[in-house]
Amino acid sequence: MANAASGMAVHDDCKLKFLELKAKRTYRFIVFKIEEKQKQVVVEKVGEPAQGYDDFTASLPADECRYAVYDFDFVTEELCQKSRIFFIAWSPDTARVRSKMIYASSKERFKRELDGIQVELQATDPTEMGLDVFRSRTS
């Protein structure tokens, strides 16, 4: 069903891949793209579990908006191994205004489709989603 505000539908594959990331840890990250012509959010790229943060950031285009989820592993002060699922709204300053508006107006509805997101980040440049930012948001 399309969102009334932006008219964007969410492809079933988005939800399926997210469930696999969440439940089975099949992926380290997923990058989602809005296909303007089809008016829907689709999976653009998935990262294998062995891939890391650098692979994730390299898969985000420098001048186009994207949504992404990243399964971030960390160790607590009590030395417990944990993970958090981050939702990243990537909207670089160099992206087209129209694109930024479409991504902004579709974000909340898309996020609701992905049940299990624990932390949300808005990023307009790579420093806003550095590993230090991820770590600071896990506590």
C-alpha positions as CSV (number, residue, x, y, z in Angstrom):
1,M,0.0,0.0,0.0
2,A,1.4,3.4,-0.9
3,N,2.0,6.1,1.6
4,A,-0.4,9.0,1.2
5,A,2.2,11.7,2.0
6,S,4.9,10.5,-0.5
7,G,3.1,7.9,-2.5
8,M,5.8,5.3,-1.8
9,A,5.2,1.6,-1.4
10,V,7.6,-0.8,0.3
11,H,8.7,-3.8,-1.6
12,D,8.1,-7.1,0.3
13,D,11.8,-7.9,-0.2
14,C,12.7,-5.0,2.1
15,K,10.8,-6.6,5.0
16,L,12.0,-10.1,4.2
17,K,15.7,-9.1,4.1
18,F,15.3,-7.1,7.3
19,L,13.7,-10.1,9.1
20,E,16.6,-12.2,8.0
21,L,19.1,-9.6,9.3
22,K,17.2,-9.4,12.6
23,A,16.3,-13.0,13.3
24,K,19.0,-15.0,11.6
25,R,21.8,-12.4,11.2
26,T,22.1,-13.3,7.6
27,Y,23.4,-9.8,6.7
28,R,25.5,-7.2,8.4
29,F,23.7,-4.3,6.6
30,I,21.0,-3.5,4.0
31,V,20.9,-0.4,1.8
32,F,17.5,0.6,0.6
33,K,16.8,2.9,-2.4
34,I,13.6,4.7,-3.4
35,E,12.8,3.8,-7.0
36,E,11.0,7.0,-8.0
37,K,9.5,5.7,-11.3
38,Q,8.0,2.6,-9.5
39,K,7.2,4.7,-6.4
40,Q,8.5,2.1,-4.0
41,V,11.4,1.4,-1.7
42,V,13.6,-1.5,-2.8
43,V,16.7,-3.4,-1.6
44,E,19.7,-2.0,-3.3
45,K,22.5,-3.9,-1.6
46,V,23.1,-6.4,1.2
47,G,26.3,-6.9,3.2
48,E,27.4,-10.3,4.2
49,P,28.0,-11.0,7.9
50,A,31.7,-10.9,7.4
51,Q,31.6,-7.4,6.0
52,G,32.2,-4.5,8.3
53,Y,31.6,-0.9,8.9
54,D,33.9,0.3,6.1
55,D,32.1,-1.9,3.5
56,F,28.8,-0.5,4.8
57,T,29.9,3.2,4.4
58,A,31.4,2.5,1.0
59,S,28.0,1.2,-0.2
60,L,26.3,4.5,0.5
61,P,26.5,6.9,-2.5
62,A,28.2,10.2,-1.8
63,D,25.5,12.4,-3.5
64,E,22.3,10.4,-3.3
65,C,19.9,9.7,-0.4
66,R,19.4,6.1,1.0
67,Y,17.9,4.3,3.9
68,A,20.0,1.7,5.5
69,V,20.0,-0.7,8.5
70,Y,23.3,-1.8,10.1
71,D,23.7,-4.6,12.7
72,F,26.3,-3.1,15.0
73,D,28.2,-5.5,17.4
74,F,29.8,-4.1,20.5
75,V,31.0,-5.1,23.9
76,T,29.6,-3.5,27.0
77,E,31.6,-2.2,30.0
78,E,30.6,-5.5,31.7
79,L,32.3,-7.3,28.7
80,C,29.0,-8.6,27.3
81,Q,28.8,-9.1,23.5
82,K,25.7,-7.3,22.2
83,S,24.3,-5.9,19.0
84,R,22.0,-3.1,18.1
85,I,20.1,-2.6,14.8
86,F,20.6,0.9,13.6
87,F,18.4,2.7,11.0
88,I,20.3,5.3,9.1
89,A,18.6,8.0,7.0
90,W,21.4,9.0,4.7
91,S,20.8,12.4,3.1
92,P,24.0,14.0,2.0
93,D,24.1,17.8,1.5
94,T,25.0,17.2,-2.2
95,A,21.8,15.2,-2.9
96,R,19.0,16.7,-5.1
97,V,16.5,18.7,-3.1
98,R,13.6,16.6,-4.5
99,S,15.3,13.4,-3.5
100,K,15.9,14.7,0.1
101,M,12.2,15.7,0.3
102,I,11.0,12.3,-0.9
103,Y,13.2,10.4,1.5
104,A,12.2,12.7,4.4
105,S,8.5,12.3,3.7
106,S,8.7,8.5,3.3
107,K,11.0,7.8,6.3
108,E,8.6,7.3,9.1
109,R,6.3,5.0,7.2
110,F,9.2,2.9,5.9
111,K,10.7,2.7,9.4
112,R,7.4,1.3,10.7
113,E,7.6,-1.5,8.2
114,L,10.9,-2.6,9.7
115,D,9.9,-3.9,13.2
116,G,12.9,-4.1,15.5
117,I,14.9,-1.0,14.8
118,Q,16.6,0.0,18.0
119,V,18.5,3.2,17.2
120,E,17.9,5.8,14.5
121,L,20.6,8.1,13.0
122,Q,20.2,11.0,10.6
123,A,23.3,11.6,8.6
124,T,24.2,14.3,6.0
125,D,27.9,13.5,6.0
126,P,30.0,10.4,7.0
127,T,31.1,12.0,10.3
128,E,27.5,11.9,11.6
129,M,27.5,8.1,11.4
130,G,31.1,7.3,12.4
131,L,31.9,4.3,14.6
132,D,32.2,6.7,17.6
133,V,28.6,7.9,17.0
134,F,27.4,4.3,16.8
135,R,29.2,3.5,20.1
136,S,27.8,6.5,21.9
137,R,24.3,5.6,20.9
138,T,24.5,2.0,22.2
139,S,24.7,3.0,25.9
